[in-house]
């Protein structure tokens, strides 16, 4: 039987698997279904429609499936809600907002870690093995592919796509699409690649060479994105190159390169000052 603390408040539409644990002072509103092995430690707040899979660990003061923070959204509108997979960890004060659309829910995949105060906005699509560090924020409609790491107090602008294995350093951010395995170290500045992540994922030397080549083409060659893409097409047929080309085909925003680096802006300001 599920273990439900007497101080918890559950809507009549809540469905629990046999061994779900609902801790003290949790509040569950609306149609919510929770899978086996999931634990709500205490003081969790949830709103449906929402489906939560198995073996999730949800810590105090987390808010899942709540209404989007948009001025024109009626918080009583349920919509398609939120879909959360298996084995995710939501630490204290983390939050995920439900969809603002009529059909597709906000989605969180499997084996993800939301650290303290991490936030995913409405209509985000988060894949598997993603880490959102303390205080990191995803705007609405963000797409996060597998094995992405978002550093502490970093932000991802709405509608941005982050490719597999990409990473944002702490206190950085992006309003541009980030190519797979690229590392954002300043605002809108992909100055490096995630070599450690590539090696841990077991990629071959050939794959890593393509990642390095792609970073050189897009960030250090002086080519436009279109020009760099054409050069990358010369390597079509190699799996990593094909992954990049597929990402570029799906991208709807500008690509995060090294243009707009703080160093360039600083040097330009120095030169302007010297000329006066």
N, C-alpha and C positions, 0 to 999 in steps of 0.2 A: 504494500500500500504506500501511496505517497505520504510524505511527512509534511504537514502543514502546521506552522506555528499558530497558536490561537489568536495572536494579534494581527495576523495577515488578513487582508481583505481581498477576496476573489470574486470577480463577476461570475454570474451563473453560466456564462458562455465559455469559461475557461475549461480546457481539457488537458489533463495531466497524465503522463505515462506512470506506470506503477511505482517507480522508485524516485520520482522527482522530489526534491526537497525545497520547500518554501519557508524561508527564515522569518524572523520577527519583523513586523511592521512593513512587509511588502504589500504593494497595492497593484492589482492586475485588473485592468478595465477592458471590456470588449471581448471579442472572439480571439482567444489566444490558445494555441496548441503547443505544448512543450514535450519534447521527446525524452527518452530514458536517460537517466544518469545526470541530468542537468540540475544544477544547484543554484538557488538564489539565496545568498548568504544572509542578507537583511536589508531593510530600507530600500529595496528596489522598486522602481515605478515603471510599469509597462502599459501600453495601450495597443489594442488590436485595431484592425485585423493583423495578426502576426503569427508566424509559424517559427518555432525555435527547435532546432534539431537535438541531437543527443550529446551528452557529456560536456555541456557548456558550463562554465564557472563564472557566475555573475556576482560582482562584489557590491558592497553598500553604496547607495546613492547613485547607482547607474539608472539612466532613463532610456529605455528602448521602445521604439515604435511611436514616439510622441509626435505631435503635430509640427510641421515645418515652421520655421521662424520667418515667415513672409507676411507682409502686411495685408495682402488680399486673400489669404487662405483662411477659410472658416475652420477653426479647430474642431468643430463637431463633425466635419466631413471625414469619413473613414477611408474611402478609396481602396486601392489594392493593398495598402499596408506595407508590411516588412517581412522579409524572408531571411532567416538566419540559419546557417548550416550547423556543423558539428564541431565540437572540441575547441570552441572559441573561448577566450578569456576576456572579460570586460571588467577592468579594474575600477576603483572608486571614481565616481563622478563622470564616467564615460557616458557618451550619448550617441544614439542613432535615431534619425528622424524618418518618419514614414513618407511614402511617395506623395507627390503633389498631383500625379497624373491619374487617369481613369483606369489604366490597364496594368502597367508594369510596376511591381513593388520595388522598394529599396532592397538591395540584396547584399548580404555578407556571406562569404563562402565558408570554408573550413580552416581550422587550425590558425586562426588569426589572433593577434594580441592587441587589444586596446589598452594602453597604459592609462594611468591616472589622468582624468580630464580630457582624454582624446575624444574627438567629435567627428562624426560623418553626417553630412547634411542630407536632405531629401534627394531621393532618386540616385544616390551613389550606387555603383556596382563594384564591389570589392571581391576579388578572387580569393585565392588560398595562400596561406603562409605569409601574410602581410603583417607588418609591425607598425603600429602608430604609437610613437613615443609620447611621453607626458606632454600634455598641452597642445598637441598637434591638431590641425583643423583641416577637414576636407569640405569645400563648398558643395553646393548642390550639383547633381549630375556628373560628378567626377567618376572616372573609370580608373580603377587601380588593378593592374594585372598581377600575376603571381609573384611572390617573393620580393615585393617592394618594401622598402623601409622609409618611413617618414620620421625625421629627427624631431627632437623635443622643441616645442614652441615654433614649429614650422607650419606654413600654410600652403594649401593647394587651391587655386582659384576655381570657381565653378566652371563646369564643362571641360576641364582639362583631362587628358588621358596620360597615365604614366605607364610606360612599358615594363615588361617583365624584368625583374632584377634591378630596376632603377632605384635610386636612393636620393633623399634630400638630407643634407646635413642639418644639425641643430640650428635654430634661429635663422633659417633660410626660407626659401619659398619659390613658387613658380606660378605664373599665369599663362605658361606656354606648355605645349605637349612635350613630354620628356621621353626620348628614345630608350629602348631597352638597354639596361646595364649602364646607362649614363648616370653620373653623380652630379647633383646640383649642390654647389657649395656657397653660392651667394644668390641673391634674388635674380631669377631668370638667367643664371649663368651655370652652364654644364661644363665645368672646368676639368673633369676627370671621368674615369670609368671605374666601375665597381669590380676591381680585379679579385678581391677577396671573395666576393659573392660568386663570381664566375668559377673560381677554383673549388669552392665548397660545393657548388652544384655539379662538379665533375665534368665541366666542359673541356673539350680538347684544345690543344694548342692552335689548331686551325680555327676553331670558333673564336678563341681569344684574339687571334690575329685579325679576324674580321671586325670584332668589336673595336679594336684599336684603330684599324683603318677607317671605320665609319666615324669614329670620334675625330680623327684627323681631317677627314673630308668635310665634316659639318662644322667643326669648331676651329680648325687651325689652318686650313688651306686658303681661306679667302674666297672660296666659291659661294655662290648663292645656294639656298636649299635645293632649288631645282637643278642647279649644276652638280651639286654633290650627289643628288639622287641618281642622275644620269651616270656618273662615275661608278656609283655603287651597283648599278644594273650590270656592269661588266662582270660582276661576281655572282649573278643570278644562278641558281642551281645549288649553291652552297646553303645548307640549312640556316645558318645564322644570317647570312645576307638576305635570304628569302624572308626571314622573320622581320628584318628591318624594312624591307620593301612592302610587306603586308601592313606593318604599322603605319608607314607613311601613306599608304593608300586609304587607310581608315581615318587618318588624322583630319580634324576639322579646324584646327587652330595652327598658329605659327609654331615652329619647332624651337625648342630651347637649345641655343648654341652658346657661344661665348661672346656674342655681340652685346654691347651694353655693359661690359665689365666695369666695375667701379674704378679699376686702375686706369682705363681709358678715359672715363669721365674726369677723374682727378687730374690726369696729365693734360687734358684739354683745358681745364680750368687754370692750371699753372701756366700753360702757354698763353692763354688770354690775358692773365695778369701780367706776364712778362712783356707782352706787346704794348701794354699801356704804361 
